[in-house]
Amino acid sequence: MELTCQICGQKVTIAEWTEEYERLKSHPDTPYICPSCQEKIRREANRETQR
């Protein structure tokens, strides 16, 4: 399954045997966010809570 990150537009291929594939297959309208963008969001959220 090929997905596009909703934030950066990077295309990623998800293997059928992964847990993420099963989650996205059962909820196809869920937006995909790549691991890189997830990490950026997590770091920014941590910075915001430390202020």
Phi and psi restraints in degrees (range 20) as a CNS / XPLOR table:
assign (resid 1 and name C) (resid 2 and name N)
       (resid 2 and name CA) (resid 2 and name C) 1.0 -101.6 20.0 2
assign (resid 2 and name N) (resid 2 and name CA)
       (resid 2 and name C) (resid 3 and name N) 1.0 130.1 20.0 2
assign (resid 2 and name C) (resid 3 and name N)
       (resid 3 and name CA) (resid 3 and name C) 1.0 -123.9 20.0 2
assign (resid 3 and name N) (resid 3 and name CA)
       (resid 3 and name C) (resid 4 and name N) 1.0 157.3 20.0 2
assign (resid 3 and name C) (resid 4 and name N)
       (resid 4 and name CA) (resid 4 and name C) 1.0 -118.6 20.0 2
assign (resid 4 and name N) (resid 4 and name CA)
       (resid 4 and name C) (resid 5 and name N) 1.0 129.9 20.0 2
assign (resid 4 and name C) (resid 5 and name N)
       (resid 5 and name CA) (resid 5 and name C) 1.0 -63.4 20.0 2
assign (resid 5 and name N) (resid 5 and name CA)
       (resid 5 and name C) (resid 6 and name N) 1.0 132.4 20.0 2
assign (resid 5 and name C) (resid 6 and name N)
       (resid 6 and name CA) (resid 6 and name C) 1.0 -73.7 20.0 2
assign (resid 6 and name N) (resid 6 and name CA)
       (resid 6 and name C) (resid 7 and name N) 1.0 -12.6 20.0 2
assign (resid 6 and name C) (resid 7 and name N)
       (resid 7 and name CA) (resid 7 and name C) 1.0 -100.1 20.0 2
assign (resid 7 and name N) (resid 7 and name CA)
       (resid 7 and name C) (resid 8 and name N) 1.0 -54.8 20.0 2
assign (resid 7 and name C) (resid 8 and name N)
       (resid 8 and name CA) (resid 8 and name C) 1.0 -102.2 20.0 2
assign (resid 8 and name N) (resid 8 and name CA)
       (resid 8 and name C) (resid 9 and name N) 1.0 -15.3 20.0 2
assign (resid 8 and name C) (resid 9 and name N)
       (resid 9 and name CA) (resid 9 and name C) 1.0 85.6 20.0 2
assign (resid 9 and name N) (resid 9 and name CA)
       (resid 9 and name C) (resid 10 and name N) 1.0 3.4 20.0 2
assign (resid 9 and name C) (resid 10 and name N)
       (resid 10 and name CA) (resid 10 and name C) 1.0 -65.6 20.0 2
assign (resid 10 and name N) (resid 10 and name CA)
       (resid 10 and name C) (resid 11 and name N) 1.0 136.6 20.0 2
assign (resid 10 and name C) (resid 11 and name N)
       (resid 11 and name CA) (resid 11 and name C) 1.0 -93.0 20.0 2
assign (resid 11 and name N) (resid 11 and name CA)
       (resid 11 and name C) (resid 12 and name N) 1.0 134.1 20.0 2
assign (resid 11 and name C) (resid 12 and name N)
       (resid 12 and name CA) (resid 12 and name C) 1.0 -132.9 20.0 2
assign (resid 12 and name N) (resid 12 and name CA)
       (resid 12 and name C) (resid 13 and name N) 1.0 140.4 20.0 2
assign (resid 12 and name C) (resid 13 and name N)
       (resid 13 and name CA) (resid 13 and name C) 1.0 -101.0 20.0 2
assign (resid 13 and name N) (resid 13 and name CA)
       (resid 13 and name C) (resid 14 and name N) 1.0 125.2 20.0 2
assign (resid 13 and name C) (resid 14 and name N)
       (resid 14 and name CA) (resid 14 and name C) 1.0 -103.3 20.0 2
assign (resid 14 and name N) (resid 14 and name CA)
       (resid 14 and name C) (resid 15 and name N) 1.0 126.8 20.0 2
assign (resid 14 and name C) (resid 15 and name N)
       (resid 15 and name CA) (resid 15 and name C) 1.0 -69.5 20.0 2
assign (resid 15 and name N) (resid 15 and name CA)
       (resid 15 and name C) (resid 16 and name N) 1.0 147.3 20.0 2
assign (resid 15 and name C) (resid 16 and name N)
       (resid 16 and name CA) (resid 16 and name C) 1.0 -66.3 20.0 2
assign (resid 16 and name N) (resid 16 and name CA)
       (resid 16 and name C) (resid 17 and name N) 1.0 -22.3 20.0 2
assign (resid 16 and name C) (resid 17 and name N)
       (resid 17 and name CA) (resid 17 and name C) 1.0 -87.8 20.0 2
assign (resid 17 and name N) (resid 17 and name CA)
       (resid 17 and name C) (resid 18 and name N) 1.0 -0.4 20.0 2
assign (resid 17 and name C) (resid 18 and name N)
       (resid 18 and name CA) (resid 18 and name C) 1.0 -84.6 20.0 2
assign (resid 18 and name N) (resid 18 and name CA)
       (resid 18 and name C) (resid 19 and name N) 1.0 156.3 20.0 2
assign (resid 18 and name C) (resid 19 and name N)
       (resid 19 and name CA) (resid 19 and name C) 1.0 -64.9 20.0 2
assign (resid 19 and name N) (resid 19 and name CA)
       (resid 19 and name C) (resid 20 and name N) 1.0 -37.2 20.0 2
assign (resid 19 and name C) (resid 20 and name N)
       (resid 20 and name CA) (resid 20 and name C) 1.0 -63.8 20.0 2
assign (resid 20 and name N) (resid 20 and name CA)
       (resid 20 and name C) (resid 21 and name N) 1.0 -37.8 20.0 2
assign (resid 20 and name C) (resid 21 and name N)
       (resid 21 and name CA) (resid 21 and name C) 1.0 -59.9 20.0 2
assign (resid 21 and name N) (resid 21 and name CA)
       (resid 21 and name C) (resid 22 and name N) 1.0 -47.1 20.0 2
assign (resid 21 and name C) (resid 22 and name N)
       (resid 22 and name CA) (resid 22 and name C) 1.0 -61.9 20.0 2
assign (resid 22 and name N) (resid 22 and name CA)
       (resid 22 and name C) (resid 23 and name N) 1.0 -41.4 20.0 2
assign (resid 22 and name C) (resid 23 and name N)
       (resid 23 and name CA) (resid 23 and name C) 1.0 -64.6 20.0 2
assign (resid 23 and name N) (resid 23 and name CA)
       (resid 23 and name C) (resid 24 and name N) 1.0 -44.4 20.0 2
assign (resid 23 and name C) (resid 24 and name N)
       (resid 24 and name CA) (resid 24 and name C) 1.0 -71.2 20.0 2
assign (resid 24 and name N) (resid 24 and name CA)
       (resid 24 and name C) (resid 25 and name N) 1.0 -31.7 20.0 2
assign (resid 24 and name C) (resid 25 and name N)
       (resid 25 and name CA) (resid 25 and name C) 1.0 -66.8 20.0 2
assign (resid 25 and name N) (resid 25 and name CA)
       (resid 25 and name C) (resid 26 and name N) 1.0 -38.8 20.0 2
assign (resid 25 and name C) (resid 26 and name N)
       (resid 26 and name CA) (resid 26 and name C) 1.0 -79.2 20.0 2
assign (resid 26 and name N) (resid 26 and name CA)
       (resid 26 and name C) (resid 27 and name N) 1.0 -19.9 20.0 2
assign (resid 26 and name C) (resid 27 and name N)
       (resid 27 and name CA) (resid 27 and name C) 1.0 -133.8 20.0 2
assign (resid 27 and name N) (resid 27 and name CA)
       (resid 27 and name C) (resid 28 and name N) 1.0 74.2 20.0 2
assign (resid 27 and name C) (resid 28 and name N)
       (resid 28 and name CA) (resid 28 and name C) 1.0 -65.3 20.0 2
assign (resid 28 and name N) (resid 28 and name CA)
       (resid 28 and name C) (resid 29 and name N) 1.0 -19.1 20.0 2
assign (resid 28 and name C) (resid 29 and name N)
       (resid 29 and name CA) (resid 29 and name C) 1.0 -84.8 20.0 2
assign (resid 29 and name N) (resid 29 and name CA)
       (resid 29 and name C) (resid 30 and name N) 1.0 -0.7 20.0 2
assign (resid 29 and name C) (resid 30 and name N)
       (resid 30 and name CA) (resid 30 and name C) 1.0 -71.7 20.0 2
assign (resid 30 and name N) (resid 30 and name CA)
       (resid 30 and name C) (resid 31 and name N) 1.0 128.1 20.0 2
assign (resid 30 and name C) (resid 31 and name N)
       (resid 31 and name CA) (resid 31 and name C) 1.0 -68.9 20.0 2
assign (resid 31 and name N) (resid 31 and name CA)
       (resid 31 and name C) (resid 32 and name N) 1.0 142.3 20.0 2
assign (resid 31 and name C) (resid 32 and name N)
       (resid 32 and name CA) (resid 32 and name C) 1.0 -96.2 20.0 2
assign (resid 32 and name N) (resid 32 and name CA)
       (resid 32 and name C) (resid 33 and name N) 1.0 133.1 20.0 2
assign (resid 32 and name C) (resid 33 and name N)
       (resid 33 and name CA) (resid 33 and name C) 1.0 -125.1 20.0 2
assign (resid 33 and name N) (resid 33 and name CA)
       (resid 33 and name C) (resid 34 and name N) 1.0 123.2 20.0 2
assign (resid 33 and name C) (resid 34 and name N)
       (resid 34 and name CA) (resid 34 and name C) 1.0 -66.3 20.0 2
assign (resid 34 and name N) (resid 34 and name CA)
       (resid 34 and name C) (resid 35 and name N) 1.0 158.9 20.0 2
assign (resid 34 and name C) (resid 35 and name N)
       (resid 35 and name CA) (resid 35 and name C) 1.0 -57.3 20.0 2
assign (resid 35 and name N) (resid 35 and name CA)
       (resid 35 and name C) (resid 36 and name N) 1.0 -34.9 20.0 2
assign (resid 35 and name C) (resid 36 and name N)
       (resid 36 and name CA) (resid 36 and name C) 1.0 -64.0 20.0 2
assign (resid 36 and name N) (resid 36 and name CA)
       (resid 36 and name C) (resid 37 and name N) 1.0 -46.3 20.0 2
assign (resid 36 and name C) (resid 37 and name N)
       (resid 37 and name CA) (resid 37 and name C) 1.0 -68.8 20.0 2
assign (resid 37 and name N) (resid 37 and name CA)
       (resid 37 and name C) (resid 38 and name N) 1.0 -35.3 20.0 2
assign (resid 37 and name C) (resid 38 and name N)
       (resid 38 and name CA) (resid 38 and name C) 1.0 -59.2 20.0 2
assign (resid 38 and name N) (resid 38 and name CA)
       (resid 38 and name C) (resid 39 and name N) 1.0 -42.2 20.0 2
assign (resid 38 and name C) (resid 39 and name N)
       (resid 39 and name CA) (resid 39 and name C) 1.0 -66.4 20.0 2
assign (resid 39 and name N) (resid 39 and name CA)
       (resid 39 and name C) (resid 40 and name N) 1.0 -41.5 20.0 2
assign (resid 39 and name C) (resid 40 and name N)
       (resid 40 and name CA) (resid 40 and name C) 1.0 -61.0 20.0 2
assign (resid 40 and name N) (resid 40 and name CA)
       (resid 40 and name C) (resid 41 and name N) 1.0 -43.8 20.0 2
assign (resid 40 and name C) (resid 41 and name N)
       (resid 41 and name CA) (resid 41 and name C) 1.0 -64.4 20.0 2
assign (resid 41 and name N) (resid 41 and name CA)
       (resid 41 and name C) (resid 42 and name N) 1.0 -42.6 20.0 2
assign (resid 41 and name C) (resid 42 and name N)
       (resid 42 and name CA) (resid 42 and name C) 1.0 -62.1 20.0 2
assign (resid 42 and name N) (resid 42 and name CA)
       (resid 42 and name C) (resid 43 and name N) 1.0 -45.3 20.0 2
assign (resid 42 and name C) (resid 43 and name N)
       (resid 43 and name CA) (resid 43 and name C) 1.0 -63.2 20.0 2
assign (resid 43 and name N) (resid 43 and name CA)
       (resid 43 and name C) (resid 44 and name N) 1.0 -42.2 20.0 2
assign (resid 43 and name C) (resid 44 and name N)
       (resid 44 and name CA) (resid 44 and name C) 1.0 -65.2 20.0 2
assign (resid 44 and name N) (resid 44 and name CA)
       (resid 44 and name C) (resid 45 and name N) 1.0 -40.2 20.0 2
assign (resid 44 and name C) (resid 45 and name N)
       (resid 45 and name CA) (resid 45 and name C) 1.0 -64.2 20.0 2
assign (resid 45 and name N) (resid 45 and name CA)
       (resid 45 and name C) (resid 46 and name N) 1.0 -40.3 20.0 2
assign (resid 45 and name C) (resid 46 and name N)
       (resid 46 and name CA) (resid 46 and name C) 1.0 -63.9 20.0 2
assign (resid 46 and name N) (resid 46 and name CA)
       (resid 46 and name C) (resid 47 and name N) 1.0 -40.5 20.0 2
assign (resid 46 and name C) (resid 47 and name N)
       (resid 47 and name CA) (resid 47 and name C) 1.0 -62.5 20.0 2
assign (resid 47 and name N) (resid 47 and name CA)
       (resid 47 and name C) (resid 48 and name N) 1.0 -41.9 20.0 2
assign (resid 47 and name C) (resid 48 and name N)
       (resid 48 and name CA) (resid 48 and name C) 1.0 -64.4 20.0 2
assign (resid 48 and name N) (resid 48 and name CA)
       (resid 48 and name C) (resid 49 and name N) 1.0 -38.4 20.0 2
assign (resid 48 and name C) (resid 49 and name N)
       (resid 49 and name CA) (resid 49 and name C) 1.0 -75.8 20.0 2
assign (resid 49 and name N) (resid 49 and name CA)
       (resid 49 and name C) (resid 50 and name N) 1.0 -20.6 20.0 2
assign (resid 49 and name C) (resid 50 and name N)
       (resid 50 and name CA) (resid 50 and name C) 1.0 -81.7 20.0 2
assign (resid 50 and name N) (resid 50 and name CA)
       (resid 50 and name C) (resid 51 and name N) 1.0 -12.0 20.0 2
